C-alpha cells in the first residue's frame, strides 16, 4: 500500500496535536531527565529527509507549507501526519523562531548491542568523555563521510540523539550505528573491543606516541580511541590501548579539536585500501 503523509493545517498554537513539538529545548531530553520525552528531533529539510529514511520511527512533522511541497517525494509512504502552520504559529509551538521551516519527531529504537556491532565492523570510533553535543555531532558526520562502521560511547559521553547533535551531524547520527556498552569503565569497553579482534589506537598529543602516518593502520581492524575536549583521554584509557598515536602539529599548538583529530585518523584508515584512487 502506498500513501502520502497526511497534510493537516494548524492555526492554533495550543492545538494538542502539535504537542510533540512543544518546547523543543526540552523535548529531546532522555526520559530520565527533567521534562525529557526522549524524542529524536530533526530540523531542516536535509536532516528531516535523513530521518524519514532512517530506522527511527517517524511520529510527526511540523512545517510551513513550502516545506511540505519541497518534501513531497520524501513523504510518500510516510505513515505520519505533517502539520502545516504559519511561521509565527510554529514559533509559538516550538518556543523559538525555527528558520529552517520544518521539524520532525521520531521515537528512539531499541539500543544496539555493542558486541553485535563490533562483529559486523572493521573500523570503529570509541569515545571517552566527549560531552559536547556539537563535537559529538561532528564526529558522527565525519564517521559517516570517512567510512567508519560504528561508534561506541564510553563513560562520560553526551547523548548523540540530542537535538543539537543531530543537527550538527546533518542527520548522519541517524545512519551511523552506535552503542553505549553497559561496561562500567573505559578499560572494560576497550577490552570488549580488543576481544573482538580490533587494535585500539588512542589519539594523544603525548611525545612518546608514534606518528599516525607510521602506525600501519590501513587494512587492519582498528578502533580509534578519542577523548574529551579538554584533558583528552584518561590514563586508564591510554594504558588499556594497544597503540598511542599522535598527529604531527606545528609548535605552539597543543591539540586539535576532537572531531578534527578524529577526521584525520578516520581518513588515514582508508589510505591504500581497494578502490582508493591514490593506490
N, C-alpha and C positions, 0 to 999 in steps of 0.2 A: 504494500500500500504506500502511495506517495501523497504527502500533504505538504503544506507550507505553513510555517509558523503563523498563528493567528494574529492579525493586527487589531489591537484594541486601543481605542482612544481614551486618554485620561486627561481630565482638565481640573481635577480636584487634588491638590497635594496631599490631602488626608485620606485619599482612596486606599482602603486596606489591601487592595490587590497589588499595590506598589510597596508593601512592607519589606520585601527583600532588599530594597534599595534605600531604605530609610536610614539616615545617619551612617553613611558608608565608612566614616572614620572608625567605626567600631564593629561593623557587621562582619568583617573578615577575621576578627579575633577568634582564636580557638574557643570552643565551648567552655573550657576550663578557666577562661579569663573573664574579668568583669564585662558584662554586656556582650560577650562574644557569642556569635551564632555559628561560627565555623564555616561560613560560606566562602567559596572561591569566587573572586570578582575579577572580571576582565574589563578594561577600559579602552575605548577606541576601536575603530573598525578592524585594524590589523590584529590586535590581541583577541578581539571577540571572534574573528574568523578562526583563529587557532584554538580557542576554547571550544567552539562548535565542532571542530574536527578532532578533539581530544577524547580521552576516555572518561572525562569528567562529565557527569550527567547534568545537562543544562536545565536550570529551573525556570528562568525567565529573562527577558531582555527589556530594557528601557532606553528609548532614544527619541530624537527628533525625527520628523517624517522623512527628511532627506537621507538619514542613515538607514532607515528601513528600506528605502528604494535601493540604496547602494549595496545593501547586504542581501538583496532578494534571492540571488542564486545560492547563497550560502544557507539561506533559511529553508530551502527545500528539504523535506524530511526531518525538520527540527520540530520535535513534539513539545514545544514550549511557547507560551504567549510572548508577543512583542508588544509592549505597552508604548504607544506613541504619545508624546507630550511636548508642549512648547518648552523652550529652553528655560524660561523663568519658573515654570512648574517643576521641571526636573531639578533645578537648583534648590527649590524648597523641599523637595523629597530627599535628595541625597545630602543636603546640608552645605553645599558649596557649588559654585559655578563649574560645571563639567564641560570644558571647552572641546572635548573630543566627541561630544554629541551622542554617545551610545555607551551603555554599560550592560554587562550580562552577569548573571549569578549561576553558580553550579554547586552541586554537592561534592564533598570530598569522597573519593572512592576508598576502598579498603587499602590500608597501608601495604606497600610491597614488602616481601620478605627479602632481607639483605642477602642471605646465602643464595637464594634463587637468582637474584640479580647478578651476583658475582659469578655464578656458574654459566650465565649467559653472556658474560662480558669479557673483553680483553683489555680495556682501558677504563679506569675509573678515577674519580676525584674523591678523596677523603678529606673532610673538613673538620677542623677543631676550633671551636670558639669564634666562628665567623658570625658575629652578632649584628652586623649592619645589613639591613634589608636591601639596600641598593647594591652593596658589594655582592651579596648573595645572588641577587637577580642577574648581575653582570657575569658572575661565574657560570650560572646556568646558560646564559646566552652564549658565552664563549665555548662552553662544553658542547652545545648543540652545533655551533659553527665548525668546530675543530674535531668532531668525531669521537668525543668521549662517550662511552656507552652508558655510564650510570654515575650517580653521585651518592656517597654515603655521608650522612650527617653525624658527626661525632659530638661529644659533650660541648655544651655552650653555644650551639648554633641557633640562629633565629629560625623562624618559620618560613620556609620558602614559598608558601602559599599566601603569605601576607600580601595585601593589595599592591603595595609598593614594589615588592619583589617581582610579582607577576608583571607589572607594568615595565619595570626596568629590563626584565628579561625579554621583553617584546613577546611574551606569551610562551617562550620556549621552555620555561619551567614546567609547563603542562605537557611537554613532549619528552623531556629527558627523564628517564626513570630514576627515582631516588628512594632511599630507605633510611630510616632512623633506627639503627640497631639498638636492641634493648640492653646491650652491654653497658656496664656502669662506668667504664674508664676508657680513655683513648687507647691505652695499651691493649685492652680486650678487643676493641674494634680493629686495630691493626693486626692482632693475632688472627682474627677471623678472616681478614683479607689475605694474609700470608698463607693460611691453611688452605685457601682456595687457589693457590698457585701464583699469586701476584708478588712481584718485587715492589716494595714500598719505598718510593723516592721522596724524601722530605725536603721541601724547598726552604732554604735558610740562607741568610747572608753571612753565616759564620765563615771565617777564613780557612778552616780546616775542611770545608765541604768541597767536593770535586766540582769542576765546571760542568754545566748542563750538557755542553757540546761533547764532552768526553765520557759521558755516563753510559753510552751504548744502550739506550733505552728502546729505540725503534725495533719492532718485531717481537718484543717480549710482552708478557702480561704485566702491565705496570699500573700501580696505584700512585697517583700524585697526591702527596700529603701537604695540605695548605693550612696555615694557622691564622690566628686572629689578626685584625688590622693593626693593632698597636704592638704588643710584645711578641707576636708571632707564635710559633709552636712552643709548647711546654717542653721542659727537659724530659718528661715522661714520654712524650711523643717522639722526640729526637732519639732517645735511647732505644725505642722499640723499632724504629725504621731500619730498613736494610741499607739504604744509602742516604747520605746527606749531600744535597745538590744545590749549587748556587748559580745565579745568573750574573755574569760579569757586569759591573756598573762603573761609571766614571767616579773619580774621587769626590768626596763630599756628599755623596748620596748614600744614605744608609740602607734604604729598602725601596721596593716598589709597592704600589697598591696591590692588594692580594689578588684582585681579579685580573690585573695586568700580568702579574707574575704567573698566575695560572694559565693565562692565554699563551704565554711564551712557552711554558712547559708542555701544554697540550699540543701546540704546533710541532714541537720537537719530536713528539712521539710518532708522528706520521711521516717524518723525513725518510725518504728512500723506500717507503712501502710500495707494493704493487699498485700501479696506476698513478703514482706520483710523477708529475711532469718533469721534475728535476732528476729523476732516476733513469 
